[in-house]
Amino acid sequence: MTIQHTPGPWKAHKDNFTVTANHGIICKVATGENRDEEDANLALIAAAPDLLECLDNLLSLGSSEHFGEWEKWEEVIAAREAIAKAEGRDS
């Protein structure tokens, strides 16, 4: 079963360390002494739905017809594993 995430867009709010979507708060990033790291974590989390969609779209372009043994490339395997991880399933 694939876990469905909250639809994007997600937005990072550096003022209160949260990431939100249309319905409200997705998550709150733990605060500490490193503000740059917190800001980077917020940005990465907020970009997650877009990154997942882009990676999935990119992989859908490939085929053996165009790229040879596409499914055996380490990069393709890693991308598929990342998608599976993001969707909460085994790769």
PAZALUM-571216 format. One record per atom (N, C-alpha, C): residue number from 1; residue in one letter; atom name; x, z, y. Coordinates in Angstrom, 2 decimals. Example, Ala and Ser with C-alpha at 12.3 -4.5 7.8 and 13.67 -1.06 7.14 Angstrom:
(1; A; N; (13.19; 7.80; -5.69))
(1; A; CA; (12.30; 7.80; -4.50))
(1; A; C; (13.20; 7.80; -3.30))
(2; S; N; (12.85; 7.08; -2.25))
(2; S; CA; (13.67; 7.14; -1.06))
(2; S; C; (12.90; 7.87; 0.03))
This chain:
(1; M; N; (0.84; 0.00; -1.18))
(1; M; CA; (0.00; 0.00; 0.00))
(1; M; C; (0.88; 0.00; 1.24))
(2; T; N; (0.60; -0.86; 2.16))
(2; T; CA; (1.35; -0.95; 3.40))
(2; T; C; (0.72; -0.03; 4.45))
(3; I; N; (1.54; 0.74; 5.10))
(3; I; CA; (1.08; 1.62; 6.17))
(3; I; C; (0.93; 0.78; 7.43))
(4; Q; N; (-0.19; 0.88; 8.09))
(4; Q; CA; (-0.42; 0.14; 9.32))
(4; Q; C; (-0.03; 1.01; 10.51))
(5; H; N; (0.87; 0.50; 11.33))
(5; H; CA; (1.28; 1.26; 12.51))
(5; H; C; (0.31; 1.00; 13.66))
(6; T; N; (0.39; 1.85; 14.65))
(6; T; CA; (-0.42; 1.68; 15.85))
(6; T; C; (-0.01; 0.39; 16.53))
(7; P; N; (-0.97; -0.48; 16.86))
(7; P; CA; (-0.62; -1.75; 17.49))
(7; P; C; (0.11; -1.55; 18.82))
(8; G; N; (1.00; -2.49; 19.12))
(8; G; CA; (1.71; -2.47; 20.39))
(8; G; C; (0.83; -3.01; 21.49))
(9; P; N; (1.31; -3.07; 22.68))
(9; P; CA; (2.67; -2.67; 23.02))
(9; P; C; (2.82; -1.16; 23.10))
(10; W; N; (4.04; -0.71; 22.82))
(10; W; CA; (4.40; 0.69; 22.99))
(10; W; C; (5.25; 0.78; 24.25))
(11; K; N; (5.14; 1.88; 24.96))
(11; K; CA; (5.87; 2.03; 26.22))
(11; K; C; (6.61; 3.37; 26.24))
(12; A; N; (7.87; 3.32; 26.65))
(12; A; CA; (8.68; 4.52; 26.77))
(12; A; C; (8.47; 5.15; 28.14))
(13; H; N; (8.34; 6.46; 28.17))
(13; H; CA; (8.18; 7.22; 29.42))
(13; H; C; (9.31; 8.24; 29.50))
(14; K; N; (10.31; 7.89; 30.29))
(14; K; CA; (11.50; 8.74; 30.39))
(14; K; C; (11.20; 10.06; 31.10))
(15; D; N; (10.17; 10.09; 31.92))
(15; D; CA; (9.86; 11.30; 32.68))
(15; D; C; (9.37; 12.45; 31.78))
(16; N; N; (8.68; 12.13; 30.68))
(16; N; CA; (8.20; 13.20; 29.79))
(16; N; C; (8.60; 12.98; 28.33))
(17; F; N; (9.56; 12.08; 28.10))
(17; F; CA; (10.16; 11.87; 26.78))
(17; F; C; (9.13; 11.45; 25.73))
(18; T; N; (8.17; 10.61; 26.10))
(18; T; CA; (7.15; 10.17; 25.15))
(18; T; C; (7.14; 8.65; 25.03))
(19; V; N; (6.57; 8.20; 23.93))
(19; V; CA; (6.28; 6.79; 23.71))
(19; V; C; (4.77; 6.73; 23.51))
(20; T; N; (4.12; 5.83; 24.25))
(20; T; CA; (2.67; 5.74; 24.18))
(20; T; C; (2.21; 4.33; 23.81))
(21; A; N; (0.98; 4.25; 23.34))
(21; A; CA; (0.29; 2.98; 23.11))
(21; A; C; (-1.05; 3.13; 23.82))
(22; N; N; (-1.91; 2.17; 23.64))
(22; N; CA; (-3.20; 2.19; 24.33))
(22; N; C; (-4.01; 3.45; 24.09))
(23; H; N; (-3.93; 4.01; 22.89))
(23; H; CA; (-4.76; 5.17; 22.56))
(23; H; C; (-4.14; 6.50; 22.97))
(24; G; N; (-2.88; 6.51; 23.31))
(24; G; CA; (-2.23; 7.77; 23.69))
(24; G; C; (-0.80; 7.85; 23.19))
(25; I; N; (-0.34; 9.08; 22.99))
(25; I; CA; (1.06; 9.33; 22.63))
(25; I; C; (1.32; 8.95; 21.17))
(26; I; N; (2.36; 8.17; 20.97))
(26; I; CA; (2.85; 7.81; 19.63))
(26; I; C; (3.79; 8.92; 19.15))
(27; C; N; (4.74; 9.29; 20.01))
(27; C; CA; (5.68; 10.33; 19.65))
(27; C; C; (6.31; 10.93; 20.90))
(28; K; N; (6.93; 12.07; 20.68))
(28; K; CA; (7.68; 12.73; 21.74))
(28; K; C; (9.10; 12.90; 21.22))
(29; V; N; (10.07; 12.48; 22.00))
(29; V; CA; (11.47; 12.56; 21.59))
(29; V; C; (12.01; 13.94; 21.93))
(30; A; N; (12.70; 14.54; 20.98))
(30; A; CA; (13.30; 15.84; 21.21))
(30; A; C; (14.34; 15.75; 22.32))
(31; T; N; (14.34; 16.73; 23.15))
(31; T; CA; (15.29; 16.74; 24.28))
(31; T; C; (16.45; 17.66; 23.96))
(32; G; N; (17.56; 17.34; 24.56))
(32; G; CA; (18.78; 18.12; 24.36))
(32; G; C; (19.68; 17.96; 25.56))
(33; E; N; (20.95; 17.88; 25.30))
(33; E; CA; (21.92; 17.80; 26.38))
(33; E; C; (22.32; 16.37; 26.73))
(34; N; N; (21.97; 15.40; 25.90))
(34; N; CA; (22.44; 14.04; 26.12))
(34; N; C; (21.28; 13.14; 26.57))
(35; R; N; (21.09; 13.03; 27.86))
(35; R; CA; (19.98; 12.25; 28.41))
(35; R; C; (20.10; 10.77; 28.07))
(36; D; N; (21.32; 10.23; 28.04))
(36; D; CA; (21.50; 8.82; 27.70))
(36; D; C; (21.03; 8.54; 26.27))
(37; E; N; (21.33; 9.45; 25.36))
(37; E; CA; (20.90; 9.28; 23.97))
(37; E; C; (19.37; 9.37; 23.87))
(38; E; N; (18.78; 10.30; 24.59))
(38; E; CA; (17.32; 10.43; 24.59))
(38; E; C; (16.66; 9.17; 25.12))
(39; D; N; (17.19; 8.63; 26.21))
(39; D; CA; (16.65; 7.39; 26.79))
(39; D; C; (16.78; 6.23; 25.81))
(40; A; N; (17.92; 6.17; 25.11))
(40; A; CA; (18.14; 5.11; 24.13))
(40; A; C; (17.17; 5.25; 22.95))
(41; N; N; (16.93; 6.47; 22.51))
(41; N; CA; (15.97; 6.70; 21.42))
(41; N; C; (14.56; 6.29; 21.84))
(42; L; N; (14.17; 6.64; 23.06))
(42; L; CA; (12.86; 6.24; 23.59))
(42; L; C; (12.72; 4.72; 23.60))
(43; A; N; (13.74; 4.04; 24.10))
(43; A; CA; (13.69; 2.58; 24.19))
(43; A; C; (13.59; 1.95; 22.81))
(44; L; N; (14.36; 2.45; 21.85))
(44; L; CA; (14.34; 1.90; 20.49))
(44; L; C; (12.98; 2.11; 19.83))
(45; I; N; (12.43; 3.31; 19.96))
(45; I; CA; (11.13; 3.59; 19.37))
(45; I; C; (10.06; 2.71; 20.00))
(46; A; N; (10.08; 2.59; 21.32))
(46; A; CA; (9.08; 1.77; 22.01))
(46; A; C; (9.17; 0.29; 21.62))
(47; A; N; (10.37; -0.17; 21.27))
(47; A; CA; (10.57; -1.57; 20.90))
(47; A; C; (10.23; -1.84; 19.43))
(48; A; N; (10.02; -0.81; 18.63))
(48; A; CA; (9.85; -0.97; 17.18))
(48; A; C; (8.78; -2.00; 16.78))
(49; P; N; (7.57; -1.96; 17.33))
(49; P; CA; (6.58; -2.97; 16.90))
(49; P; C; (7.02; -4.40; 17.23))
(50; D; N; (7.65; -4.58; 18.38))
(50; D; CA; (8.12; -5.91; 18.76))
(50; D; C; (9.26; -6.37; 17.86))
(51; L; N; (10.18; -5.47; 17.55))
(51; L; CA; (11.29; -5.81; 16.67))
(51; L; C; (10.80; -6.19; 15.28))
(52; L; N; (9.85; -5.42; 14.76))
(52; L; CA; (9.30; -5.70; 13.44))
(52; L; C; (8.63; -7.07; 13.42))
(53; E; N; (7.83; -7.36; 14.43))
(53; E; CA; (7.15; -8.65; 14.49))
(53; E; C; (8.14; -9.80; 14.61))
(54; C; N; (9.15; -9.64; 15.45))
(54; C; CA; (10.16; -10.70; 15.63))
(54; C; C; (10.94; -10.95; 14.35))
(55; L; N; (11.33; -9.88; 13.68))
(55; L; CA; (12.09; -10.03; 12.44))
(55; L; C; (11.24; -10.72; 11.37))
(56; D; N; (9.99; -10.32; 11.25))
(56; D; CA; (9.09; -10.95; 10.29))
(56; D; C; (8.89; -12.43; 10.62))
(57; N; N; (8.70; -12.75; 11.91))
(57; N; CA; (8.54; -14.15; 12.32))
(57; N; C; (9.79; -14.96; 12.05))
(58; L; N; (10.94; -14.39; 12.32))
(58; L; CA; (12.20; -15.08; 12.08))
(58; L; C; (12.38; -15.40; 10.60))
(59; L; N; (12.09; -14.43; 9.76))
(59; L; CA; (12.24; -14.66; 8.32))
(59; L; C; (11.24; -15.69; 7.81))
(60; S; N; (10.10; -15.80; 8.44))
(60; S; CA; (9.10; -16.77; 7.99))
(60; S; C; (9.54; -18.21; 8.27))
(61; L; N; (10.54; -18.40; 9.12))
(61; L; CA; (11.04; -19.74; 9.43))
(61; L; C; (11.93; -20.30; 8.34))
(62; G; N; (12.53; -19.41; 7.59))
(62; G; CA; (13.50; -19.85; 6.59))
(62; G; C; (12.86; -20.29; 5.29))
(63; S; N; (13.54; -21.20; 4.65))
(63; S; CA; (13.13; -21.63; 3.32))
(63; S; C; (14.34; -22.25; 2.64))
(64; S; N; (14.28; -22.33; 1.34))
(64; S; CA; (15.38; -22.94; 0.60))
(64; S; C; (15.59; -24.38; 1.02))
(65; E; N; (14.52; -25.05; 1.40))
(65; E; CA; (14.60; -26.44; 1.83))
(65; E; C; (15.51; -26.61; 3.04))
(66; H; N; (15.47; -25.63; 3.95))
(66; H; CA; (16.25; -25.73; 5.19))
(66; H; C; (17.59; -25.00; 5.13))
(67; F; N; (17.66; -23.93; 4.37))
(67; F; CA; (18.84; -23.07; 4.43))
(67; F; C; (19.51; -22.83; 3.08))
(68; G; N; (19.27; -23.66; 2.12))
(68; G; CA; (19.90; -23.46; 0.82))
(68; G; C; (19.33; -22.24; 0.12))
(69; E; N; (20.20; -21.39; -0.37))
(69; E; CA; (19.76; -20.21; -1.09))
(69; E; C; (19.49; -19.06; -0.13))
(70; W; N; (18.59; -19.29; 0.79))
(70; W; CA; (18.21; -18.36; 1.87))
(70; W; C; (17.92; -16.95; 1.35))
(71; E; N; (17.17; -16.84; 0.28))
(71; E; CA; (16.75; -15.54; -0.23))
(71; E; C; (17.91; -14.71; -0.76))
(72; K; N; (19.06; -15.33; -0.99))
(72; K; CA; (20.22; -14.60; -1.51))
(72; K; C; (21.17; -14.15; -0.42))
(73; W; N; (20.94; -14.59; 0.82))
(73; W; CA; (21.83; -14.18; 1.90))
(73; W; C; (21.73; -12.68; 2.11))
(74; E; N; (22.87; -12.03; 2.32))
(74; E; CA; (22.89; -10.59; 2.57))
(74; E; C; (22.04; -10.22; 3.78))
(75; E; N; (22.10; -11.05; 4.81))
(75; E; CA; (21.35; -10.77; 6.04))
(75; E; C; (19.83; -10.84; 5.81))
(76; V; N; (19.41; -11.78; 5.00))
(76; V; CA; (17.98; -11.93; 4.69))
(76; V; C; (17.52; -10.75; 3.83))
(77; I; N; (18.32; -10.38; 2.87))
(77; I; CA; (17.99; -9.24; 2.01))
(77; I; C; (17.90; -7.97; 2.85))
(78; A; N; (18.86; -7.76; 3.75))
(78; A; CA; (18.84; -6.58; 4.62))
(78; A; C; (17.63; -6.60; 5.54))
(79; A; N; (17.28; -7.77; 6.05))
(79; A; CA; (16.12; -7.88; 6.94))
(79; A; C; (14.83; -7.56; 6.18))
(80; R; N; (14.70; -8.05; 4.99))
(80; R; CA; (13.50; -7.76; 4.18))
(80; R; C; (13.43; -6.27; 3.84))
(81; E; N; (14.58; -5.66; 3.56))
(81; E; CA; (14.60; -4.22; 3.28))
(81; E; C; (14.21; -3.41; 4.52))
(82; A; N; (14.66; -3.86; 5.69))
(82; A; CA; (14.30; -3.17; 6.93))
(82; A; C; (12.81; -3.27; 7.20))
(83; I; N; (12.23; -4.43; 6.94))
(83; I; CA; (10.79; -4.61; 7.12))
(83; I; C; (10.03; -3.69; 6.16))
(84; A; N; (10.46; -3.66; 4.90))
(84; A; CA; (9.80; -2.80; 3.92))
(84; A; C; (9.89; -1.33; 4.33))
(85; K; N; (11.04; -0.92; 4.83))
(85; K; CA; (11.20; 0.46; 5.29))
(85; K; C; (10.27; 0.76; 6.46))
(86; A; N; (10.19; -0.16; 7.39))
(86; A; CA; (9.32; 0.02; 8.56))
(86; A; C; (7.85; 0.07; 8.16))
(87; E; N; (7.50; -0.62; 7.09))
(87; E; CA; (6.11; -0.66; 6.64))
(87; E; C; (5.79; 0.42; 5.62))
(88; G; N; (6.78; 1.27; 5.31))
(88; G; CA; (6.55; 2.40; 4.41))
(88; G; C; (6.39; 2.01; 2.96))
(89; R; N; (7.10; 0.98; 2.55))
(89; R; CA; (7.04; 0.56; 1.14))
(89; R; C; (8.44; 0.32; 0.62))
(90; D; N; (8.53; 0.24; -0.71))
(90; D; CA; (9.82; -0.06; -1.34))
(90; D; C; (10.18; -1.51; -1.08))
(91; S; N; (11.47; -1.77; -0.98))
(91; S; CA; (11.92; -3.15; -0.73))
(91; S; C; (11.94; -3.97; -1.93))
